[in-house]
Amino acid sequence: MIHGALETDLYQLTMAAGYFHRGMSGLTATCELFIRRLPETRRFLVGMGIDAALDWLAAVRFQEADIAFLRELPALRDAMTVSFCDYLAKVRFTGDAWAIEEGTVVFENEPLLRIRAPIIEAQLAETFLLSTINHATMIGSKAARIVRAALPGTVVEFGTRRTHPSSAIDAARWAYAAGFSGTSNVEAGRRHGVPVLGTAAHMWTMAHPSEEQAFANYVATFPNASILLIDTYDTPRGALRAARAAGDKLRGVRLDSGDMDALSRKVRVVLDENGAKSAKIVASGDLNEHSIAALRAANAPIDTFGVGTELVASLDAPALAGVYKVVELEDNGVSRPIAKFSEGKATFPGAHQVHRVSAEGRARRDVVALASEAVPLADGETATTLLSPVLREGARVRAASSLDETRARVARGLDEIPTWLLDLAPVSRSSPRYEVEPSAGVDALSAELREKMVSH
């Protein structure tokens, strides 16, 4: 799905009009998107949404109807001259972009995406890029934690009813990329190729005169795919009725309420004693990484976990401090670094590259360096650069990652970071933190620019 040019904030358009009318459209801007700080409940993030954002960037257009609407907005009416309307009708993204690969483990204050483009094009990109990458990274990071608690391949995404329909489709995609085994969302299956999984709800059972009849009718309709929801009335008795209805063809039962540990043990015994030893137990109902980890630590006989609300709303970290800032401006071939020095919101000047420094197969630290700067390494250390070219003059030069490639990258990235970063416990002041350090070149340029801006 290609989104429109008006899925943006008004101030992007007012600034674009200002650049155009004040003769600034010839400037070239370099902008970087990064997460300013990690949420208190996160030790790492999984960068997602990169490819979706780039698809939009390469394809976005102002349609005639878009421009007609903008002409009627009071805040823009004075600026919507014939020449500016003609400009908007022809505007395309013609710049260059560098980005991390989809599914890369990332940390605070390091660019996930860098754009170099005419200033109006760079400005108009901000809102959609932030919206897409912030949301996808929020979901992907939460999903990665859940998968780590449950083990890959044992979690299904159930969150469609707990978020906006469009967000639900995307959430299913990001969750699968982070290691979920499938989704209940059918459109996500069609659009993105995510495996679609599901059973029946309580309404099916309650629509029948008895639980026995409900199970019998479901098995008759789906003889090879019978997973029965057994907690409508009495869970252990529901397990017995499910076993009697399907026997050794019962694929599984789902628990959606109650004490999952105690109930799963009782249900396992009932199933084993009544000819359904191969039936799996699926648990759902407000689960998150902490409750799943507790169930696994207790050795509860649960095979699959369905997670919905906690994933799509990312309840413990429902927003990310993602920002998009100009770091360099170029006018007639002359570049000057740009930075903010606001308290708590300072930025690094200049275009940057992120170097992940590793030793003995584990990431040790990240260095944010100037794009042209080499990073010194100690004996035994190696470094990998995280940003690579993705767009050149508006055209793709790096193909989008498939979901399978992204899944593999997430798993590999989590295996390569220090194991203590995978701890699910809340982050405290005494918790160790992964080091993200500015390079010597960045420090020197920041000090020079700060002195210049303060003194003037």
C-alpha positions in Angstrom: 0.0 0.0 0.0 1.4 3.4 -1.0 0.4 6.2 1.3 -0.3 9.7 0.2 1.6 12.9 0.6 -0.9 14.4 3.0 -0.2 11.9 5.7 2.0 14.4 7.4 2.0 17.3 9.8 0.9 20.7 8.6 4.2 22.3 9.7 6.1 20.2 7.1 4.1 21.9 4.4 4.4 25.4 5.9 8.1 25.0 6.1 8.3 23.6 2.5 6.3 26.7 1.3 8.6 29.0 3.2 11.7 27.4 1.7 10.2 27.8 -1.7 9.1 31.4 -1.4 12.2 32.6 0.4 14.6 31.3 -2.2 15.9 28.4 0.0 14.9 25.5 -2.2 18.4 25.2 -3.6 19.8 24.1 -0.2 20.7 20.4 0.3 19.9 19.0 3.7 21.3 16.0 5.4 18.9 14.6 8.1 19.2 11.6 10.4 16.5 9.6 12.2 17.4 8.2 15.6 15.9 7.2 18.9 17.0 9.8 21.4 16.7 7.6 24.5 15.6 4.0 25.2 12.4 3.5 27.3 13.1 2.6 30.9 11.8 -1.0 30.1 14.2 -1.5 27.1 17.8 -2.4 27.0 17.8 -2.6 23.2 15.6 -2.0 20.2 15.0 -3.8 17.0 14.9 -1.4 14.1 11.9 -2.0 11.9 9.9 -0.2 9.2 12.9 0.9 7.2 11.8 -0.7 4.0 8.2 0.4 4.3 9.4 4.0 4.9 11.7 3.8 1.9 9.0 2.4 -0.3 6.9 5.5 0.6 9.8 7.8 0.0 10.4 6.5 -3.5 6.8 6.5 -4.5 5.1 9.5 -2.8 3.3 12.0 -5.0 1.1 15.1 -4.6 -2.1 14.3 -6.5 -4.3 17.1 -8.0 -6.9 16.5 -5.2 -4.2 16.9 -2.6 -3.1 20.2 -3.9 -6.7 21.4 -4.3 -7.3 20.6 -0.6 -4.1 22.4 0.5 -5.3 25.6 -1.4 -8.3 25.7 0.9 -6.4 25.4 4.2 -6.4 28.8 5.9 -2.9 28.2 7.2 -1.5 27.6 3.7 -3.8 29.7 1.5 -1.4 32.7 1.1 1.5 30.4 0.1 -0.4 28.3 -2.4 0.6 30.3 -5.4 0.5 28.9 -9.0 4.2 28.4 -8.9 4.2 26.6 -5.6 1.3 24.4 -6.7 3.2 23.5 -9.9 6.3 22.7 -7.8 4.3 20.3 -5.5 2.7 18.6 -8.6 6.2 17.8 -9.9 8.0 17.1 -6.6 9.7 13.7 -6.3 12.2 12.4 -3.9 15.5 12.8 -5.8 18.0 12.4 -2.9 20.2 9.7 -1.5 19.6 7.6 1.6 21.6 5.3 3.9 19.9 3.0 6.4 20.4 0.0 8.7 19.1 -3.3 7.4 15.6 -4.2 8.5 15.7 -6.1 11.8 19.0 -4.7 13.1 19.5 -4.4 16.8 20.0 -0.7 17.7 20.5 1.6 20.6 19.9 5.2 21.5 21.5 8.2 19.7 22.6 6.3 16.7 21.1 7.0 13.2 18.8 4.3 11.8 18.4 6.3 8.6 20.3 9.2 6.9 18.9 11.3 4.0 20.7 13.8 1.8 18.3 15.6 -0.4 17.0 19.1 -1.5 15.7 20.7 1.6 12.0 20.6 0.7 12.2 16.9 -0.1 14.0 16.2 3.1 11.5 18.2 5.1 8.4 16.6 3.6 9.8 13.2 4.5 10.0 13.7 8.2 6.6 12.8 9.6 5.9 9.7 7.6 9.4 8.3 8.2 9.1 8.9 12.0 5.6 7.5 12.1 6.5 4.3 10.3 9.8 3.6 11.9 8.7 4.5 15.4 5.7 2.3 15.3 7.5 -0.6 13.6 10.4 -0.4 16.0 8.2 -0.3 19.0 6.3 -3.4 17.9 9.4 -5.3 16.7 11.3 -4.6 20.0 8.3 -5.7 22.1 7.9 -8.8 19.9 11.6 -9.7 20.2 11.3 -9.7 24.0 8.2 -11.9 23.9 9.9 -14.4 21.6 12.9 -14.5 23.8 10.7 -15.3 26.8 8.7 -18.0 24.9 11.2 -19.4 22.4 11.0 -18.8 18.7 8.1 -20.5 16.9 5.8 -20.7 19.9 4.0 -17.3 19.9 1.1 -16.2 17.7 0.0 -12.6 17.2 -3.6 -12.1 18.4 -3.8 -8.3 18.6 -6.0 -7.2 15.7 -9.0 -6.3 17.9 -6.8 -4.1 20.2 -5.6 -1.5 17.7 -6.5 0.3 14.5 -7.1 -2.0 11.5 -4.2 -0.7 9.5 -1.9 -0.8 12.5 -3.0 -4.4 13.1 -1.8 -5.5 9.7 1.6 -3.9 10.2 1.9 -5.2 13.7 1.4 -8.7 12.5 4.2 -8.2 10.0 6.7 -6.7 12.5 5.9 -9.4 15.1 6.5 -12.2 12.5 9.7 -10.5 11.5 10.8 -10.6 15.1 10.1 -14.3 15.5 6.4 -14.9 16.0 5.1 -18.0 14.2 2.0 -16.4 12.7 -1.0 -14.1 13.2 -4.8 -14.3 13.4 -5.0 -11.4 10.9 -6.0 -12.6 7.5 -5.1 -9.5 5.5 -1.5 -9.7 7.0 -1.4 -13.2 5.5 -2.5 -12.0 2.1 -0.4 -8.8 2.0 2.8 -9.9 3.7 2.8 -13.7 3.6 2.6 -14.1 7.4 1.2 -17.5 8.3 -2.5 -17.2 9.4 -3.5 -19.2 12.4 -6.7 -19.3 14.6 -9.4 -21.3 16.2 -13.0 -20.3 17.2 -14.1 -17.9 19.9 -16.4 -18.4 22.8 -19.4 -17.2 20.7 -19.1 -20.5 18.7 -19.6 -22.5 21.9 -22.3 -20.3 23.3 -24.2 -20.5 20.0 -24.8 -24.2 20.6 -27.1 -25.8 23.1 -24.1 -27.6 24.7 -20.4 -27.6 24.7 -20.4 -31.2 23.4 -22.5 -30.1 20.4 -20.2 -27.1 19.7 -17.1 -29.3 19.7 -18.7 -32.0 17.6 -19.8 -29.5 15.0 -16.4 -27.9 14.8 -14.6 -31.2 14.4 -17.1 -32.2 11.7 -16.3 -28.9 9.9 -12.5 -29.0 10.4 -11.6 -32.6 11.0 -7.9 -32.0 10.3 -7.5 -28.6 12.0 -9.4 -28.9 15.3 -8.1 -26.7 18.1 -10.9 -26.2 20.5 -11.4 -23.4 23.0 -12.2 -25.1 26.3 -12.7 -22.5 29.0 -16.2 -21.2 28.2 -17.7 -23.0 31.2 -15.4 -25.3 33.1 -11.9 -25.8 31.7 -11.0 -29.4 32.8 -14.4 -30.6 31.8 -14.0 -28.7 28.5 -10.7 -30.6 28.0 -12.5 -33.9 28.5 -15.3 -33.0 26.1 -12.7 -31.9 23.5 -10.8 -35.2 23.8 -14.0 -37.2 23.4 -15.1 -35.1 20.4 -11.9 -35.5 18.4 -9.8 -38.2 20.1 -6.3 -38.7 18.7 -7.2 -36.2 15.8 -7.4 -33.3 18.3 -4.7 -30.9 17.3 -4.9 -28.8 20.4 -6.9 -26.9 23.0 -6.8 -23.2 23.9 -7.0 -21.7 27.4 -8.0 -18.0 27.5 -8.6 -17.3 31.2 -7.7 -18.4 34.8 -4.5 -19.7 36.4 -2.7 -20.8 33.3 -0.1 -22.8 35.2 -2.6 -24.8 37.3 -5.1 -25.2 34.5 -2.6 -26.3 31.9 -1.4 -29.1 34.2 -4.9 -30.4 34.8 -5.7 -30.2 31.1 -2.6 -32.0 30.2 -3.6 -34.9 32.4 -7.1 -35.0 31.1 -5.9 -35.0 27.5 -3.3 -37.7 28.1 -5.7 -40.0 29.9 -8.4 -39.6 27.2 -6.6 -40.5 23.9 -5.3 -37.0 23.0 -1.6 -37.2 24.0 -0.5 -35.4 20.8 -2.9 -32.4 21.4 -1.1 -29.2 22.1 -2.0 -26.6 24.7 -2.4 -23.0 23.6 -2.6 -20.2 26.2 -3.9 -16.7 25.5 -5.4 -13.8 27.5 -3.4 -10.7 28.4 0.0 -12.5 28.3 3.3 -10.7 28.0 7.0 -11.6 28.2 7.0 -11.6 32.0 4.0 -13.9 32.4 5.3 -16.2 29.7 8.7 -16.3 31.3 7.1 -17.2 34.6 5.1 -20.0 33.0 8.1 -21.4 31.3 10.2 -21.2 34.5 7.4 -23.2 36.3 7.5 -25.8 33.5 3.8 -25.3 32.7 2.9 -27.8 29.9 2.0 -25.0 27.4 3.2 -25.4 23.8 2.0 -22.1 22.2 1.3 -18.6 23.5 -1.2 -16.1 21.9 -0.3 -12.5 22.6 -2.4 -9.6 21.6 -3.0 -6.4 23.6 0.5 -6.4 25.2 2.1 -6.6 21.8 0.1 -4.2 19.6 -0.1 -1.5 22.4 3.4 -2.3 23.8 1.9 -1.4 27.1 5.2 -1.0 29.0 6.7 1.2 26.3 3.9 2.6 24.1 6.0 5.3 22.4 9.6 5.8 21.3 11.5 9.0 21.4 12.4 8.8 17.7 13.4 12.1 16.1 14.6 13.3 12.7 17.1 16.1 12.8 19.1 18.1 10.2 22.8 17.5 10.7 24.3 19.3 7.7 23.4 21.9 5.1 25.0 22.5 1.8 24.7 25.6 -0.4 26.4 25.9 -3.7 28.8 23.1 -2.9 29.8 24.5 0.6 28.7 22.3 3.5 28.3 23.4 7.1 27.5 21.1 10.1 24.3 21.7 12.1 23.5 20.7 15.6 21.1 21.5 18.5 22.5 22.2 21.9 19.2 22.3 23.8 19.5 20.8 27.3 18.6 17.1 27.2 18.1 17.3 23.4 21.5 18.0 22.0 22.4 16.4 18.6 25.6 15.5 16.9 26.7 17.7 14.0 27.7 16.3 10.6 26.7 13.1 8.7 27.4 9.9 10.6 28.1 6.2 10.4 27.6 3.7 13.2 30.3 1.2 13.9 29.5 -1.9 15.9 32.7 -3.0 17.6 32.8 -6.7 18.5 35.3 -9.1 20.1 35.0 -12.9 20.4 31.8 -12.9 18.5 29.9 -10.5 20.8 29.1 -6.8 20.2 31.0 -4.7 22.8 30.1 -1.1 22.0 28.8 1.1 19.2 30.6 4.2 18.0 28.8 7.1 16.2 31.5 8.6 13.9 31.6 11.1 11.2 30.7 9.4 7.9 34.3 9.7 6.6 36.0 8.9 9.8 37.8 5.7 10.7 37.4 4.2 14.2 40.4 3.0 16.1 40.2 -0.6 17.4 41.9 -2.5 20.2 43.6 -5.8 19.6 41.1 -8.5 18.9 38.3 -6.1 18.0 36.5 -5.9 14.7 33.9 -3.4 13.5 30.9 -3.5 11.2 29.2 -0.4 9.8 25.5 -0.4 10.2 24.4 2.1 7.6 24.6 1.3 3.9 23.3 3.0 0.7 19.6 2.3 0.0 18.5 5.1 -2.3 20.5 7.0 -4.9 18.9 9.9 -6.7 15.5 8.6 -5.5 16.0 5.0 -6.8 16.5 1.8 -4.8 20.1 0.5 -4.7 19.5 -2.0 -2.0 16.6 -4.4 -2.3 14.1 -4.7 0.5 14.7 -7.6 2.9 12.2 -10.5 2.8 10.5 -11.4 6.0 12.6 -14.6 6.2 15.8 -12.5 5.9 14.6 -10.1 8.5 13.7 -12.9 10.9 17.1 -14.4 10.5 18.7 -11.0 11.0 16.8 -10.4 14.3 17.7 -13.8 15.7 21.4 -13.4 14.7 21.5 -9.8 16.1 20.1 -10.9 19.5 22.6 -13.8 19.6 25.5 -11.3 19.1 24.7 -8.8 21.7 25.8 -9.2 25.4 23.5 -11.7 27.1 22.7 -9.3 29.9 20.9 -7.1 27.4 18.3 -9.9 27.1 17.3 -9.6 30.8 13.5 -8.8 31.0 13.8 -7.1 34.4 13.2 -3.3 34.6 16.2 -1.2 34.0 17.5 0.6 37.1 20.2 3.2 37.7 22.6 0.4 38.6 21.8 -1.7 35.5 24.7 -2.0 33.0 24.2 -0.2 29.8 25.4 -0.9 26.3 27.9 1.8 25.4 27.1 4.1 22.5 29.9 6.6 22.2 30.6 9.5 19.9 33.9 9.3 18.1 36.8 11.7 18.6 35.9 13.5 15.4 32.2 13.9 16.5 33.3 15.3 19.9 35.8 17.7 18.3 33.2 19.0 15.8 30.5 19.3 18.5 32.9 21.4 20.7 33.9 23.6 17.8 30.3 24.2 16.7 29.1 24.8 20.2 31.7 27.4 20.8 30.9 29.1 17.5 27.1 29.2 18.1 27.4 30.3 21.7 29.9 33.1 21.0 27.7 34.4 18.2 
